Amino acid sequence: MRLPQRVRDSIQEQINTSFHNEINRHEGQVVDITDTGVGANTEFSVPHALAYIPDQVEVLVTEDQTDAYIEVKPSGTAWTKTAIFLKCNTANCAMKLRLS
């Protein structure tokens, strides 16, 4: 028995959406922070456009990075589909982060 075209189209759309979401989740989003705007070990927010709650953050080291060694950790505030909340050991820190 062959499924009706509208059912096949619906299934294909769901497969495409799921596949696209997995690709986005794998690639994540890179966020460039020019200044956290806060003192050391003080919470700052990082807005993002992932449309899901990220489960990891990577600090990216770039050739033009001028800040000394930085340590970034979760602040304790729950992350959301639009922002994460971190603390950095350096005041007014600049960094590049990959959220995924």
N, C-alpha and C positions, 0 to 999 in steps of 0.2 A: 504494500500500500504506500503510495506516495503522499507526502505531506502537502497541504495547500501552499501556494506560493507565499502568502502573507505570513504563514508560520515559519517557513524556511527563511524569509527575509528577517523576521524578528529574531530567530536564533542566530543568524549571521551577524546582525547588529549587536547582539549581546556578546558574541565572541569577539568582535572587533573592539568593542568598548572595553572589555576585560583585558584584552591584549594591550591596548593603548594605555590603560591604567597601570599595568605591570611595567611597561617600558618607562613611563613617567616616574614610577616609584623607584626603579633601578637608577635612572639618571639623576633624579632629585632636582634640586635647585641650588645654584651658587648665589650667595648673598654677599655683597661687598659692604662692609661696615667701615666708614671713614673715621668714626669716633663713637665710642660707646656712650659718651656724654655723662659718665658717672665715675665715681671713685672706685678704687680697688675693692674687690669682693662685694660689690653692690649690684643688685639685680638690674638688668637691662633687657628690653624686649627686642626680638628680631622678627619683624613682620615677614610673611612669606605668602606665596600664591600656589601652594601645592594642592590645596583643597582636600588634604587629609592630614592627620596628625603624624608628623615625622617621628621615627623611632631612633634616629641617630644623627649626629652632627660631627663633621670632620673639619678641623682647622686646616686650611690649605696654605702651604708655605710657598710664597711667590718670590721671584727675583727682586722685586722692588719693595719687599717688606722691610720696614725700618724699625718696628718695635722689637725689643729684645724678646727673650723667651716668654711666651704667654701660655697660661693654663686656663682653659675654659671648662666650666662644669655647669650642670643644671642648677638653677637657683632654688628649686623646691616648689615653684608655682607650676601647676599643671599646664602642659603644652596643649595647644588648640589647633584647629584646622587653618588658622590664620596667623598664628604667632607662637614662637617659643620664647622661653625665659631663661637667661643664663647669667652667670657671674664670671668675671675675669680677674686674674690676680694683679692686673695692671690697670691703673686709672686711665681714662680717656684713650682706650686702646683702639687701634685700627686693625682690622683682620678681614680675611675672606673665609667664608664658611660654606660647606656643602651640606645641605639638609636632604635627608632621604628617609 
